[in-house]
Amino acid sequence: MNDFLAGLTRWLIRAVVVVAGLVMFLSLLAAVLVLALAWGLRAVWARLTGRPVMPWTMRVDPRTGWRTVYRSTERWSAARTAPAADTPSRRAGVLPGADEVVDVEPREPRDLR
């Protein structure tokens, strides 16, 4: 009885997977057929009206990508104003609000060599 139920389950899972694959294939086929029909109707309409049949193209200009990159680097490479002498720089290792911390003892950073 166990072998019968295991075999039945195996065949049921196979049938579900095959049906799911068939549904996926048919949905992709339907999408392609709808696009082909739309393109064909567009071509027929263009011929009937005397216009040239223009292909569907993706208008991508590779120069726009480069321009975007170079424009974004201008923002980061622009000259920055130097911080005032009396305010500590963030690059100096002093964080804002560090003078308010009272539960630790400050010490010099050790050399890791």
VMD Tcl script that builds the backbone (N, CA, C; Angstrom):
set m [mol new atoms 339]
animate dup $m
set s [atomselect $m all]
$s set {name element resname resid chain x y z} {
  {N N MET 1 A 0.823 -1.199 0.000}
  {CA C MET 1 A 0.000 0.000 0.000}
  {C C MET 1 A 0.870 1.267 0.000}
  {N N ASN 2 A 1.983 1.198 0.758}
  {CA C ASN 2 A 2.894 2.344 0.782}
  {C C ASN 2 A 3.473 2.624 -0.597}
  {N N ASP 3 A 3.857 1.554 -1.311}
  {CA C ASP 3 A 4.429 1.725 -2.652}
  {C C ASP 3 A 3.396 2.328 -3.603}
  {N N PHE 4 A 2.175 1.929 -3.454}
  {CA C PHE 4 A 1.115 2.464 -4.315}
  {C C PHE 4 A 0.935 3.965 -4.079}
  {N N LEU 5 A 0.875 4.391 -2.810}
  {CA C LEU 5 A 0.703 5.818 -2.496}
  {C C LEU 5 A 1.925 6.647 -2.912}
  {N N ALA 6 A 3.128 6.078 -2.736}
  {CA C ALA 6 A 4.339 6.791 -3.151}
  {C C ALA 6 A 4.351 6.968 -4.669}
  {N N GLY 7 A 3.994 5.909 -5.403}
  {CA C GLY 7 A 3.939 6.009 -6.862}
  {C C GLY 7 A 2.876 6.987 -7.321}
  {N N LEU 8 A 1.735 6.957 -6.676}
  {CA C LEU 8 A 0.650 7.881 -7.029}
  {C C LEU 8 A 1.071 9.329 -6.767}
  {N N THR 9 A 1.738 9.561 -5.639}
  {CA C THR 9 A 2.215 10.915 -5.312}
  {C C THR 9 A 3.251 11.382 -6.335}
  {N N ARG 10 A 4.167 10.465 -6.699}
  {CA C ARG 10 A 5.179 10.803 -7.694}
  {C C ARG 10 A 4.544 11.201 -9.026}
  {N N TRP 11 A 3.584 10.428 -9.482}
  {CA C TRP 11 A 2.916 10.737 -10.747}
  {C C TRP 11 A 2.093 12.018 -10.659}
  {N N LEU 12 A 1.502 12.268 -9.513}
  {CA C LEU 12 A 0.729 13.497 -9.328}
  {C C LEU 12 A 1.638 14.724 -9.378}
  {N N ILE 13 A 2.796 14.627 -8.729}
  {CA C ILE 13 A 3.744 15.756 -8.761}
  {C C ILE 13 A 4.253 15.975 -10.173}
  {N N ARG 14 A 4.555 14.886 -10.873}
  {CA C ARG 14 A 5.001 15.022 -12.274}
  {C C ARG 14 A 3.927 15.686 -13.129}
  {N N ALA 15 A 2.685 15.279 -12.946}
  {CA C ALA 15 A 1.589 15.847 -13.734}
  {C C ALA 15 A 1.434 17.345 -13.432}
  {N N VAL 16 A 1.553 17.726 -12.158}
  {CA C VAL 16 A 1.439 19.147 -11.799}
  {C C VAL 16 A 2.573 19.950 -12.427}
  {N N VAL 17 A 3.787 19.413 -12.402}
  {CA C VAL 17 A 4.928 20.128 -12.992}
  {C C VAL 17 A 4.762 20.249 -14.505}
  {N N VAL 18 A 4.311 19.188 -15.150}
  {CA C VAL 18 A 4.098 19.239 -16.606}
  {C C VAL 18 A 3.006 20.249 -16.950}
  {N N VAL 19 A 1.936 20.259 -16.197}
  {CA C VAL 19 A 0.852 21.217 -16.462}
  {C C VAL 19 A 1.344 22.649 -16.223}
  {N N ALA 20 A 2.136 22.870 -15.171}
  {CA C ALA 20 A 2.669 24.209 -14.918}
  {C C ALA 20 A 3.599 24.651 -16.057}
  {N N GLY 21 A 4.422 23.727 -16.559}
  {CA C GLY 21 A 5.287 24.048 -17.696}
  {C C GLY 21 A 4.492 24.354 -18.949}
  {N N LEU 22 A 3.444 23.600 -19.156}
  {CA C LEU 22 A 2.586 23.827 -20.321}
  {C C LEU 22 A 1.887 25.185 -20.232}
  {N N VAL 23 A 1.406 25.534 -19.053}
  {CA C VAL 23 A 0.763 26.837 -18.872}
  {C C VAL 23 A 1.768 27.958 -19.117}
  {N N MET 24 A 2.987 27.810 -18.611}
  {CA C MET 24 A 4.024 28.826 -18.826}
  {C C MET 24 A 4.338 28.964 -20.317}
  {N N PHE 25 A 4.512 27.833 -20.999}
  {CA C PHE 25 A 4.802 27.862 -22.436}
  {C C PHE 25 A 3.672 28.529 -23.213}
  {N N LEU 26 A 2.443 28.168 -22.903}
  {CA C LEU 26 A 1.309 28.738 -23.634}
  {C C LEU 26 A 1.147 30.232 -23.352}
  {N N SER 27 A 1.439 30.665 -22.127}
  {CA C SER 27 A 1.328 32.103 -21.841}
  {C C SER 27 A 2.410 32.898 -22.576}
  {N N LEU 28 A 3.632 32.357 -22.641}
  {CA C LEU 28 A 4.682 33.039 -23.411}
  {C C LEU 28 A 4.347 33.038 -24.905}
  {N N LEU 29 A 3.816 31.937 -25.392}
  {CA C LEU 29 A 3.420 31.863 -26.797}
  {C C LEU 29 A 2.314 32.873 -27.102}
  {N N ALA 30 A 1.354 33.013 -26.197}
  {CA C ALA 30 A 0.277 33.984 -26.391}
  {C C ALA 30 A 0.820 35.412 -26.404}
  {N N ALA 31 A 1.773 35.709 -25.529}
  {CA C ALA 31 A 2.360 37.053 -25.497}
  {C C ALA 31 A 3.099 37.353 -26.799}
  {N N VAL 32 A 3.851 36.388 -27.293}
  {CA C VAL 32 A 4.569 36.577 -28.560}
  {C C VAL 32 A 3.580 36.743 -29.709}
  {N N LEU 33 A 2.513 35.969 -29.719}
  {CA C LEU 33 A 1.515 36.098 -30.786}
  {C C LEU 33 A 0.800 37.436 -30.744}
  {N N VAL 34 A 0.525 37.954 -29.556}
  {CA C VAL 34 A -0.104 39.274 -29.447}
  {C C VAL 34 A 0.841 40.357 -29.979}
  {N N LEU 35 A 2.124 40.258 -29.634}
  {CA C LEU 35 A 3.086 41.235 -30.173}
  {C C LEU 35 A 3.211 41.122 -31.688}
  {N N ALA 36 A 3.239 39.898 -32.200}
  {CA C ALA 36 A 3.323 39.715 -33.654}
  {C C ALA 36 A 2.077 40.259 -34.344}
  {N N LEU 37 A 0.917 40.042 -33.758}
  {CA C LEU 37 A -0.320 40.573 -34.326}
  {C C LEU 37 A -0.314 42.104 -34.321}
  {N N ALA 38 A 0.135 42.689 -33.225}
  {CA C ALA 38 A 0.197 44.152 -33.149}
  {C C ALA 38 A 1.171 44.697 -34.189}
  {N N TRP 39 A 2.315 44.041 -34.349}
  {CA C TRP 39 A 3.285 44.502 -35.334}
  {C C TRP 39 A 2.732 44.340 -36.746}
  {N N GLY 40 A 2.042 43.232 -37.002}
  {CA C GLY 40 A 1.464 43.015 -38.330}
  {C C GLY 40 A 0.378 44.033 -38.652}
  {N N LEU 41 A -0.509 44.302 -37.688}
  {CA C LEU 41 A -1.542 45.315 -37.914}
  {C C LEU 41 A -0.928 46.690 -38.143}
  {N N ARG 42 A 0.127 46.983 -37.421}
  {CA C ARG 42 A 0.820 48.271 -37.594}
  {C C ARG 42 A 1.429 48.371 -38.997}
  {N N ALA 43 A 2.023 47.276 -39.466}
  {CA C ALA 43 A 2.616 47.265 -40.805}
  {C C ALA 43 A 1.541 47.390 -41.888}
  {N N VAL 44 A 0.429 46.689 -41.707}
  {CA C VAL 44 A -0.664 46.779 -42.690}
  {C C VAL 44 A -1.226 48.192 -42.714}
  {N N TRP 45 A -1.423 48.789 -41.559}
  {CA C TRP 45 A -1.954 50.155 -41.498}
  {C C TRP 45 A -0.993 51.146 -42.162}
  {N N ALA 46 A 0.309 50.941 -41.948}
  {CA C ALA 46 A 1.288 51.825 -42.577}
  {C C ALA 46 A 1.250 51.678 -44.103}
  {N N ARG 47 A 1.085 50.478 -44.599}
  {CA C ARG 47 A 1.008 50.268 -46.054}
  {C C ARG 47 A -0.279 50.861 -46.634}
  {N N LEU 48 A -1.369 50.728 -45.898}
  {CA C LEU 48 A -2.634 51.275 -46.382}
  {C C LEU 48 A -2.608 52.797 -46.430}
  {N N THR 49 A -1.946 53.412 -45.486}
  {CA C THR 49 A -1.902 54.882 -45.447}
  {C C THR 49 A -0.740 55.442 -46.244}
  {N N GLY 50 A 0.129 54.582 -46.793}
  {CA C GLY 50 A 1.229 55.041 -47.627}
  {C C GLY 50 A 2.446 55.495 -46.839}
  {N N ARG 51 A 2.497 55.203 -45.599}
  {CA C ARG 51 A 3.667 55.584 -44.791}
  {C C ARG 51 A 4.678 54.446 -44.801}
  {N N PRO 52 A 5.943 54.764 -44.563}
  {CA C PRO 52 A 6.942 53.687 -44.494}
  {C C PRO 52 A 6.775 52.897 -43.194}
  {N N VAL 53 A 7.051 51.619 -43.271}
  {CA C VAL 53 A 6.956 50.761 -42.093}
  {C C VAL 53 A 8.242 50.938 -41.293}
  {N N MET 54 A 8.114 51.544 -40.143}
  {CA C MET 54 A 9.281 51.776 -39.290}
  {C C MET 54 A 9.412 50.622 -38.304}
  {N N PRO 55 A 10.596 50.097 -38.150}
  {CA C PRO 55 A 10.759 49.005 -37.182}
  {C C PRO 55 A 10.683 49.531 -35.749}
  {N N TRP 56 A 10.294 48.648 -34.847}
  {CA C TRP 56 A 10.316 49.013 -33.440}
  {C C TRP 56 A 11.757 48.929 -32.977}
  {N N THR 57 A 12.269 50.022 -32.537}
  {CA C THR 57 A 13.653 50.032 -32.071}
  {C C THR 57 A 13.705 50.622 -30.677}
  {N N MET 58 A 14.742 50.254 -29.983}
  {CA C MET 58 A 14.981 50.810 -28.662}
  {C C MET 58 A 16.037 51.880 -28.843}
  {N N ARG 59 A 15.651 53.095 -28.657}
  {CA C ARG 59 A 16.567 54.195 -28.906}
  {C C ARG 59 A 17.478 54.395 -27.699}
  {N N VAL 60 A 18.663 53.825 -27.783}
  {CA C VAL 60 A 19.635 53.934 -26.703}
  {C C VAL 60 A 20.868 54.622 -27.262}
  {N N ASP 61 A 21.255 55.688 -26.632}
  {CA C ASP 61 A 22.458 56.391 -27.033}
  {C C ASP 61 A 23.524 56.130 -25.971}
  {N N PRO 62 A 24.617 55.448 -26.311}
  {CA C PRO 62 A 25.616 55.129 -25.299}
  {C C PRO 62 A 26.282 56.372 -24.713}
  {N N ARG 63 A 26.217 57.476 -25.434}
  {CA C ARG 63 A 26.843 58.696 -24.921}
  {C C ARG 63 A 26.121 59.235 -23.692}
  {N N THR 64 A 24.822 58.978 -23.564}
  {CA C THR 64 A 24.104 59.499 -22.399}
  {C C THR 64 A 24.580 58.844 -21.109}
  {N N GLY 65 A 24.948 57.578 -21.171}
  {CA C GLY 65 A 25.490 56.915 -19.987}
  {C C GLY 65 A 26.795 57.541 -19.546}
  {N N TRP 66 A 27.662 57.824 -20.503}
  {CA C TRP 66 A 28.936 58.455 -20.159}
  {C C TRP 66 A 28.715 59.861 -19.617}
  {N N ARG 67 A 27.789 60.586 -20.222}
  {CA C ARG 67 A 27.525 61.940 -19.720}
  {C C ARG 67 A 27.019 61.906 -18.284}
  {N N THR 68 A 26.168 60.957 -17.996}
  {CA C THR 68 A 25.651 60.834 -16.633}
  {C C THR 68 A 26.770 60.563 -15.647}
  {N N VAL 69 A 27.685 59.681 -16.008}
  {CA C VAL 69 A 28.796 59.362 -15.122}
  {C C VAL 69 A 29.681 60.578 -14.917}
  {N N TYR 70 A 30.006 61.266 -15.983}
  {CA C TYR 70 A 30.901 62.414 -15.843}
  {C C TYR 70 A 30.225 63.564 -15.107}
  {N N ARG 71 A 28.928 63.725 -15.288}
  {CA C ARG 71 A 28.222 64.772 -14.542}
  {C C ARG 71 A 28.198 64.465 -13.056}
  {N N SER 72 A 28.047 63.193 -12.693}
  {CA C SER 72 A 27.986 62.855 -11.273}
  {C C SER 72 A 29.352 63.020 -10.616}
  {N N THR 73 A 30.447 62.816 -11.376}
  {CA C THR 73 A 31.765 62.998 -10.759}
  {C C THR 73 A 32.103 64.463 -10.572}
  {N N GLU 74 A 31.495 65.334 -11.361}
  {CA C GLU 74 A 31.759 66.763 -11.172}
  {C C GLU 74 A 31.308 67.213 -9.789}
  {N N ARG 75 A 30.242 66.655 -9.314}
  {CA C ARG 75 A 29.725 67.039 -8.008}
  {C C ARG 75 A 30.713 66.662 -6.904}
  {N N TRP 76 A 31.364 65.497 -7.052}
  {CA C TRP 76 A 32.271 65.033 -6.003}
  {C C TRP 76 A 33.670 65.610 -6.153}
  {N N SER 77 A 34.056 65.979 -7.358}
  {CA C SER 77 A 35.412 66.485 -7.543}
  {C C SER 77 A 35.466 68.003 -7.516}
  {N N ALA 78 A 34.354 68.674 -7.249}
  {CA C ALA 78 A 34.350 70.132 -7.183}
  {C C ALA 78 A 35.176 70.585 -5.982}
  {N N ALA 79 A 35.726 71.778 -6.103}
  {CA C ALA 79 A 36.549 72.315 -5.019}
  {C C ALA 79 A 35.683 72.550 -3.792}
  {N N ARG 80 A 36.166 72.070 -2.668}
  {CA C ARG 80 A 35.426 72.224 -1.431}
  {C C ARG 80 A 36.043 73.348 -0.611}
  {N N THR 81 A 35.201 73.963 0.182}
  {CA C THR 81 A 35.716 75.011 1.051}
  {C C THR 81 A 36.374 74.355 2.255}
  {N N ALA 82 A 37.463 74.926 2.704}
  {CA C ALA 82 A 38.188 74.383 3.848}
  {C C ALA 82 A 37.409 74.684 5.127}
  {N N PRO 83 A 37.421 73.775 6.105}
  {CA C PRO 83 A 36.711 74.042 7.350}
  {C C PRO 83 A 37.411 75.163 8.140}
  {N N ALA 84 A 36.627 75.825 8.954}
  {CA C ALA 84 A 37.192 76.909 9.759}
  {C C ALA 84 A 38.232 76.342 10.712}
  {N N ALA 85 A 39.196 77.177 11.120}
  {CA C ALA 85 A 40.309 76.720 11.941}
  {C C ALA 85 A 39.871 76.363 13.361}
  {N N ASP 86 A 38.824 76.996 13.876}
  {CA C ASP 86 A 38.426 76.725 15.253}
  {C C ASP 86 A 37.493 75.520 15.379}
  {N N THR 87 A 36.918 75.042 14.273}
  {CA C THR 87 A 36.049 73.859 14.353}
  {C C THR 87 A 36.851 72.643 13.943}
  {N N PRO 88 A 36.765 71.573 14.705}
  {CA C PRO 88 A 37.531 70.374 14.347}
  {C C PRO 88 A 36.936 69.695 13.122}
  {N N SER 89 A 37.787 69.130 12.337}
  {CA C SER 89 A 37.357 68.437 11.128}
  {C C SER 89 A 36.893 67.037 11.484}
  {N N ARG 90 A 35.983 66.500 10.719}
  {CA C ARG 90 A 35.557 65.133 10.955}
  {C C ARG 90 A 36.672 64.164 10.602}
  {N N ARG 91 A 37.549 64.564 9.720}
  {CA C ARG 91 A 38.655 63.701 9.343}
  {C C ARG 91 A 39.730 63.664 10.423}
  {N N ALA 92 A 39.680 64.568 11.363}
  {CA C ALA 92 A 40.674 64.584 12.430}
  {C C ALA 92 A 40.382 63.523 13.468}
  {N N GLY 93 A 39.269 62.844 13.386}
  {CA C GLY 93 A 38.953 61.790 14.318}
  {C C GLY 93 A 38.087 62.244 15.476}
  {N N VAL 94 A 37.725 63.500 15.525}
  {CA C VAL 94 A 36.893 64.010 16.605}
  {C C VAL 94 A 35.456 64.007 16.117}
  {N N LEU 95 A 34.635 63.258 16.790}
  {CA C LEU 95 A 33.242 63.157 16.395}
  {C C LEU 95 A 32.411 64.210 17.096}
  {N N PRO 96 A 31.346 64.667 16.471}
  {CA C PRO 96 A 30.474 65.619 17.148}
  {C C PRO 96 A 29.846 64.976 18.372}
  {N N GLY 97 A 29.844 65.697 19.470}
  {CA C GLY 97 A 29.259 65.199 20.703}
  {C C GLY 97 A 30.207 64.353 21.523}
  {N N ALA 98 A 31.468 64.212 21.098}
  {CA C ALA 98 A 32.420 63.389 21.843}
  {C C ALA 98 A 32.776 64.010 23.184}
  {N N ASP 99 A 32.683 65.318 23.299}
  {CA C ASP 99 A 33.029 65.963 24.567}
  {C C ASP 99 A 31.957 65.718 25.628}
  {N N GLU 100 A 30.783 65.230 25.240}
  {CA C GLU 100 A 29.716 64.968 26.198}
  {C C GLU 100 A 29.825 63.587 26.845}
  {N N VAL 101 A 30.681 62.711 26.326}
  {CA C VAL 101 A 30.819 61.363 26.856}
  {C C VAL 101 A 31.653 61.424 28.131}
  {N N VAL 102 A 31.139 60.860 29.249}
  {CA C VAL 102 A 31.849 60.964 30.521}
  {C C VAL 102 A 32.166 59.602 31.137}
  {N N ASP 103 A 31.692 58.503 30.573}
  {CA C ASP 103 A 31.893 57.210 31.220}
  {C C ASP 103 A 33.099 56.440 30.688}
  {N N VAL 104 A 33.930 57.054 29.862}
  {CA C VAL 104 A 35.142 56.411 29.372}
  {C C VAL 104 A 36.327 57.333 29.585}
  {N N GLU 105 A 37.514 56.748 29.628}
  {CA C GLU 105 A 38.733 57.551 29.739}
  {C C GLU 105 A 39.369 57.647 28.364}
  {N N PRO 106 A 39.569 58.848 27.855}
  {CA C PRO 106 A 40.200 58.967 26.538}
  {C C PRO 106 A 41.670 58.570 26.615}
  {N N ARG 107 A 42.168 57.941 25.575}
  {CA C ARG 107 A 43.583 57.573 25.507}
  {C C ARG 107 A 44.057 57.721 24.072}
  {N N GLU 108 A 45.346 57.747 23.915}
  {CA C GLU 108 A 45.944 57.914 22.597}
  {C C GLU 108 A 45.787 56.611 21.817}
  {N N PRO 109 A 45.574 56.708 20.515}
  {CA C PRO 109 A 45.478 55.480 19.713}
  {C C PRO 109 A 46.820 54.778 19.694}
  {N N ARG 110 A 46.825 53.445 19.781}
  {CA C ARG 110 A 48.084 52.711 19.792}
  {C C ARG 110 A 48.507 52.406 18.363}
  {N N ASP 111 A 49.796 52.209 18.208}
  {CA C ASP 111 A 50.357 51.900 16.909}
  {C C ASP 111 A 50.208 50.398 16.665}
  {N N LEU 112 A 49.688 49.994 15.524}
  {CA C LEU 112 A 49.405 48.589 15.233}
  {C C LEU 112 A 50.529 47.885 14.507}
  {N N ARG 113 A 51.718 48.397 14.530}
  {CA C ARG 113 A 52.824 47.739 13.818}
  {C C ARG 113 A 53.413 46.625 14.566}
}
mol reanalyze $m
mol bondsrecalc $m
mol representation Tube
mol addrep $m
